Amino acid sequence: MVSSNRVLRLGIPKGSLQDTTVKLLAHAGYQVDVSSRSYYPRIDDPEIECILIRAQEMARYVAQGVMDAGITGLDWVLETRAKVKELADLHAPWPNYRQVRWVLAVKEDSRLRKVGDLQGKRIATEAVGLTRTYLKQHGVKAEVEFSWGATEVKPPVLADAIVDVSETGSSLRANNLRVVDVVLESTPRFIANPDSLHDAWKRDKMDRLLMLIRGAITAIDRVGLMMNVPRKSLDGVLAQLPALGKPTISTLSDERWVAVNTVIRETLVRDLIPKLKACGAAGIVEYPLSKIVV
């Protein structure tokens, strides 16, 4: 059994980030089993203990030392003003891990056109602290009230404006809202308790975990390609390859041929393979990647 001082307590965000976080950890090599009846998911690493916590509360609990580290949005770190250390930006091309914007919005036909027009007005938002900081930066005094949900339907009767989070803008458009300004752009972050970072074992454990997570994020939208190429066609094939680094070239038993192995973005494959074939490449194989550690 692992000693209690050799366990890293890791916060996994419950809610919109949860499924993507579990998927990301799986790509990094950690299998996490989340049960609907427990806030303590099982993980196949005896040196890590996982706890499900809402992203809005994550930074506060990490700052208090309840958890050594956790994953949450930059927005909630700033909202809670928690004293944590950010170790990595985990922005990834997956739902809920892309960049999101907190926007100041009003009804399309509202006379409010700029931040200064909100002087003395009422603003509804879930991010009260962020909004107050934003207004203070612009020298505007307005009433900011916490919204328990359905924020986008509150203008113009229950509020003059809202500050709400938006990834695609579809909800704003559906509710006939117009963006006045962007309050904050946020992405998921890996945060740590400052005292935990002073523990050499915990810091090393976090660094190794992050190395694998970063490797998984780098590999998310890339695939590997390997092929056999006649030596006389090698220059033409290499000219087509937008490689992550220099491709690996190996000699085959038939000295007239070489093997080429490279990594490219998955979106390029369908256009690239026919070009490689036309240049003389043969036996082209595309294969998935789990991690790329650079």
C-alpha positions in Angstrom: 0.0 0.0 0.0 1.3 3.5 -0.9 2.2 5.8 1.9 -0.1 8.8 2.3 2.8 11.2 1.6 3.5 9.5 -1.7 0.1 10.2 -3.2 -0.7 13.1 -5.5 -4.3 14.3 -5.0 -5.5 15.4 -8.4 -8.8 17.4 -9.1 -10.7 16.4 -12.2 -13.3 19.0 -13.2 -16.9 17.8 -12.9 -19.3 19.1 -15.5 -18.6 20.2 -19.0 -14.8 19.5 -18.8 -15.2 16.1 -17.2 -15.5 13.8 -20.2 -12.8 15.5 -22.2 -10.4 15.5 -19.3 -10.9 11.7 -18.7 -10.4 11.2 -22.5 -7.2 13.3 -22.4 -5.8 11.4 -19.4 -6.5 8.1 -21.3 -4.5 9.4 -24.3 -1.8 10.3 -21.8 -1.8 6.7 -20.5 -4.0 7.0 -17.4 -7.2 5.1 -17.3 -9.8 6.9 -15.1 -13.1 5.1 -14.1 -15.7 7.6 -13.1 -18.8 6.3 -11.3 -22.0 8.3 -11.1 -22.2 7.3 -7.4 -18.8 8.5 -6.3 -16.7 11.7 -6.3 -13.5 9.7 -6.1 -12.8 8.1 -9.6 -10.5 5.2 -9.8 -7.2 5.6 -11.7 -4.7 2.9 -12.6 -1.9 4.7 -10.9 -1.6 4.0 -7.1 0.4 7.2 -6.7 -2.5 9.4 -7.8 -5.9 9.9 -6.0 -8.6 11.6 -8.1 -11.4 13.8 -6.8 -14.3 15.2 -8.9 -14.8 18.9 -8.2 -16.7 21.5 -10.2 -14.4 23.7 -12.2 -15.8 26.8 -10.5 -14.4 25.5 -7.2 -11.2 23.8 -8.3 -8.8 26.7 -7.8 -10.0 27.4 -4.3 -9.6 23.8 -3.1 -6.1 23.6 -4.7 -5.1 26.8 -3.1 -6.3 25.5 0.3 -4.2 22.3 -0.2 -7.2 20.0 -0.2 -5.8 18.9 -3.6 -2.2 19.1 -4.8 -3.2 19.9 -8.4 -6.2 20.1 -10.7 -7.5 21.1 -14.0 -9.8 24.1 -14.4 -10.3 27.1 -16.6 -8.3 30.3 -16.4 -11.6 32.1 -15.9 -12.3 30.3 -12.6 -8.7 30.9 -11.3 -9.2 34.6 -11.9 -12.8 34.6 -10.6 -11.8 33.1 -7.3 -8.5 34.9 -7.0 -7.0 31.7 -5.7 -3.3 31.7 -4.9 -2.3 28.7 -7.1 0.6 28.1 -9.5 -0.3 27.6 -13.2 1.9 24.9 -14.7 0.4 24.5 -18.2 -2.1 25.8 -20.7 -4.0 22.7 -21.8 -5.7 24.3 -24.8 -6.6 21.5 -27.2 -8.7 21.0 -30.4 -11.5 19.1 -28.5 -14.9 20.3 -27.4 -14.7 22.2 -24.1 -10.9 22.3 -24.3 -10.9 25.0 -27.0 -10.6 28.7 -26.1 -13.8 30.2 -24.7 -14.8 33.8 -24.4 -16.6 35.6 -21.6 -18.5 38.3 -23.5 -20.5 41.4 -22.5 -23.7 41.1 -24.4 -27.0 43.0 -24.8 -30.2 42.6 -26.8 -29.7 43.2 -30.5 -31.9 46.3 -30.5 -30.4 47.7 -27.2 -29.1 51.3 -27.2 -26.2 50.1 -25.2 -23.2 50.2 -27.6 -20.1 50.4 -25.5 -18.9 49.6 -22.0 -19.3 53.2 -20.8 -23.1 53.0 -21.6 -23.4 50.5 -18.7 -22.9 53.2 -16.1 -25.6 52.6 -13.4 -27.1 49.6 -15.3 -27.7 46.0 -14.1 -25.5 43.1 -15.3 -26.3 39.4 -14.7 -23.5 36.9 -14.7 -22.1 33.8 -13.1 -18.6 35.4 -13.0 -19.3 38.3 -10.6 -15.7 38.9 -9.7 -14.5 38.9 -13.3 -17.2 41.3 -14.3 -16.5 43.7 -11.4 -12.8 43.7 -12.3 -13.6 44.4 -15.9 -15.9 47.3 -15.1 -13.4 48.8 -12.7 -10.7 48.7 -15.4 -13.0 50.7 -17.6 -14.1 53.1 -14.9 -17.7 52.0 -15.0 -20.0 51.6 -11.9 -22.8 49.2 -12.5 -24.9 46.7 -10.4 -23.5 43.2 -10.9 -25.7 40.3 -9.7 -25.1 36.6 -9.7 -27.0 34.6 -12.2 -28.0 31.0 -11.3 -28.5 30.0 -14.9 -30.3 30.8 -18.2 -28.3 34.0 -18.2 -28.8 34.6 -21.9 -32.6 35.0 -21.5 -32.4 37.8 -18.9 -32.0 40.9 -21.1 -33.8 43.2 -21.3 -36.4 42.6 -18.5 -34.3 41.1 -15.7 -31.0 42.7 -16.7 -29.7 45.4 -19.0 -26.7 43.3 -20.1 -25.0 40.0 -19.3 -21.5 38.6 -19.1 -21.6 35.0 -20.2 -19.3 32.4 -21.6 -19.4 31.5 -25.2 -17.5 28.9 -27.3 -19.3 29.2 -30.7 -21.7 32.1 -30.2 -24.7 30.0 -31.1 -26.5 30.5 -27.9 -26.1 34.3 -28.2 -27.4 34.3 -31.7 -30.4 32.1 -30.7 -31.4 34.6 -28.0 -30.9 37.6 -30.3 -28.0 39.0 -28.3 -25.2 41.3 -29.6 -21.6 41.2 -28.2 -20.5 44.5 -26.9 -17.0 43.5 -25.8 -14.9 40.5 -24.9 -14.2 40.4 -21.1 -11.8 37.4 -21.0 -10.5 34.6 -23.2 -10.0 31.4 -21.3 -8.6 27.9 -21.8 -8.2 25.0 -19.4 -5.1 25.2 -17.1 -3.2 22.7 -15.0 -2.8 24.3 -11.6 -0.9 23.3 -8.5 -0.8 24.2 -4.8 2.4 26.2 -4.1 3.3 24.1 -1.0 2.9 20.9 -3.0 5.4 22.2 -5.5 8.0 22.5 -2.7 7.6 18.7 -2.1 10.2 17.2 -4.5 8.3 13.9 -5.0 5.0 15.7 -5.8 6.7 18.1 -8.1 8.4 15.3 -10.0 5.1 13.4 -10.2 3.3 16.5 -11.6 6.1 17.1 -14.1 5.9 13.5 -15.4 2.1 13.6 -15.6 2.3 16.9 -17.5 4.9 15.6 -19.9 2.5 12.8 -20.9 -0.6 15.1 -21.0 1.3 17.6 -23.3 2.4 14.7 -25.4 -1.2 13.6 -25.8 -2.4 17.1 -26.7 0.4 17.5 -29.3 -0.7 14.2 -30.9 -4.4 14.9 -30.9 -4.6 16.2 -34.4 -1.6 14.4 -35.9 -1.0 11.0 -37.5 2.0 9.1 -38.6 2.8 8.2 -42.2 5.2 5.6 -43.3 6.0 4.6 -46.9 8.6 3.0 -49.2 10.2 5.3 -51.7 12.5 4.7 -54.6 15.8 6.5 -54.0 15.4 8.3 -57.4 12.0 9.7 -56.2 13.1 10.6 -52.7 13.6 14.3 -53.3 10.2 14.7 -54.8 8.5 12.9 -52.0 10.3 14.8 -49.3 9.3 18.1 -51.0 5.6 17.1 -50.3 6.0 16.4 -46.6 5.1 19.1 -44.1 6.7 17.2 -41.3 6.7 18.0 -37.5 10.4 17.5 -37.7 12.8 16.0 -40.2 11.3 12.7 -41.5 13.1 9.5 -40.6 14.7 7.8 -43.6 15.9 4.2 -43.3 17.6 1.9 -45.8 15.7 -1.2 -47.0 17.1 -4.6 -48.0 16.7 -3.5 -51.6 19.2 -0.6 -51.7 17.2 1.0 -54.5 14.4 1.8 -52.0 14.2 3.6 -48.6 11.6 3.7 -45.9 10.3 7.2 -44.9 8.5 7.8 -41.6 7.0 11.1 -40.6 4.3 12.9 -38.6 1.7 15.3 -40.1 -1.6 17.0 -39.3 -4.5 14.6 -39.9 -6.4 17.2 -42.0 -3.6 17.1 -44.6 -3.7 13.3 -45.2 -6.5 13.1 -47.8 -4.8 15.6 -50.1 -1.2 14.4 -49.4 -1.4 10.7 -50.0 -2.4 11.0 -53.7 0.5 13.4 -54.2 3.0 11.0 -52.5 1.7 8.2 -54.7 2.1 10.3 -57.8 5.7 11.0 -56.7 6.6 7.3 -56.5 5.8 6.4 -52.9 4.4 2.9 -52.3 3.1 0.9 -49.4 1.8 4.1 -47.7 0.5 3.4 -44.2 -1.3 6.0 -42.0 -1.4 5.2 -38.3 -2.8 6.9 -35.2 -0.6 8.5 -32.5 -1.3 8.7 -28.7 1.6 10.9 -27.6 4.3 13.1 -29.2 6.9 14.1 -26.6 9.1 16.8 -27.9 
